[in-house]
Amino acid sequence: MADPCEECVHYDYDEELEAFVCQMDLDEDEMARFLSSSASACPFYRRGDDYATARRQ
């Protein structure tokens, strides 16, 4: 089963780290909550849909 983060808008490639990372700026409490639960429970998760804007036009 694929990682839900892979479909998230905020999950992007960081060239400095040479890895995919979450681009949300989480504070210490939010990061602890995120790491202790599943990614599907992430309050910042938003499914990446490259065609959403095109459908509205």
N, C-alpha and C positions, 0 to 999 in steps of 0.2 A: 504494500500500500504506500502511495506517495505521501510525502510530508506535506501537510496543509500549508506550511509557510511557502512552499514553492509556487503556490497559486496566488499568494498575497501581493498586493500592489507595492507594499513597503519592503519586500524582499528583493534586494538588488545586489549586483556584483560590485565589490569594492576592489579597485585596482591596486591599492596600496597593500591590502591584506591578501590579495589574490584568492578571494573566497566570497561566497554569497553570504550576506548578513542582513539583518533587519535594520532598516534605515530610520526607524522611529527613535526619537530621543527619549528614552525611558529613564526616569529617576531611579534611585536605589530601591525604593519600595515597589515600584511597578516592575522592575527587573526581577526582583525576588518572587513576586507573585506570578510573573510570566514563566519563570524557570520551574516553579513548583507545580504548575498545572499544564494541561495539554494545550497545544497551539490553537486548537479549535475553540478554546475558551478565551483566546486573546481578545481584549476589547478593541484593539486596533486593527484586527484582521478585516481586510476588504478584498474580496475576490478581484483579481486583476482581469480586466476585460478591455482589451485593446480596441474593440469595436463599439463600445458604449457610446462614444462621442459621434461616431459615424451614423449610428442608428437614429440619433436625435436630429441630424441634419436633413 
